[in-house]
Amino acid sequence: MAEKKLGTQTVKFKNPPSIIAGGTIVGPKEGEGPLRDYFDMILVDDTYGEKSWEKAESKMFQDAVNLVLKKANLKISDIDYLLGGDLLNQIISANFAARQLNVPHFGLYGACSTMTEGLTLGAMLIDGGYADYIIAATSSHFSTAERQFRYPLEQGIQRPFTSQWTVTGAGATILASTGEGPYITHATTGKVVDLGMKDANNMGAAMAPAAADTIITHFKDTGFTIEDYDLIMTGDMGRVGRDILLELLYKEGYDIESKYKDCGIEIFDESQDVHSGGSGAACSAVVLNGWLLSQIQNGVYKKVLFMATGALLSPTSSQQGESIPGIAHAITISTTL
């Protein structure tokens, strides 16, 4: 019997894991944004001393893991599992980093939802008694994502205003079976939702239906209300996706606007010419492990619904005219049990 399951898609952890450290690395553009003071490392060059953007992204992933280990005063041998992924084919950034880290590794692909996917599964491993320490990590890079999913940068094609800027960065979180919090108390696993959007330059519109579905399901499964949360934060809706999400929720009787923020909007300033905002697997990862954890630790927020969203497209599916499925996974982060 699934005694820890609530409703259709949510679990309530009996022994909620504690977030004991978060680590972040970001690129130069992200380091010029409004959250600059919350990142552990800001690169001066987005090649990070490597011969390709892909190698740079994998190095960021590996170094984010090493950085968070140092912050937690742990060694890689203390970690039971690394759960990580990225946006590239065969999740090469995570896998190539894992070959250097020498740790049991679950490679994950949830597109930009990978951070909360990793945290959900990591929390399940700890709550189930299978691990004492896990690391959830993910990365993305503007140039690797553009090379794979959209246009060669060298063509200089004008980007539409619905487009988002893939965050260059990597974030890592350590969860532990013991600790003083904040804790992951609940997790709502999303379903794949696809309303037929085909525009790869409008990720917010593609992901918004999945985000709305997960938020509504979370409230129905848990019995929580909007008032129970100090903050509801999505990963990378951007300005276009934000407006669509708020409209979809409002039609179903949920008005979250007063408590709502989006990582993709917060990470860049409008003057940085990123159009709709930020995106990428690292978007939610660096905002969570930088700004948000700092706010929680300083008592600004005591209970947060954090949800990362993913657009599950590939170059092949786009070239074959397929629509873009979306998914969203949510976790409850609380300072108390």
Secondary structure, 3 states (H helix, E strand, C coil): CCCCEECCCEEECCCCCEEEEEEEEECHHHHCCCCHHHCCEECCCCCCCCCCHHHHHHHHHHHHHHHHHHHHCCCHHHCCEEEEECCCHHHHHHHHHHHHHCCCEEECCCHHHHHHHHHHHHHHHHHCCCCCEEEEEEEECHHHHHHHHCCCHHHCCCCCCCCCEECCEEEEEEEECCCCCCEEEEEECCCCECCCCCCCCCHHHHHHHHHHHHHHHHHHHHCCCHHHCCEEEECCCHHHHHHHHHHHHHHCCCCCHHHEEEHHHHCCCHHHCCCCCEECHHHHHHHHHHHHHHHHHCCCCCEEEEEEEEECCCHHHHHCCCCCCEEEEEEEEECCC
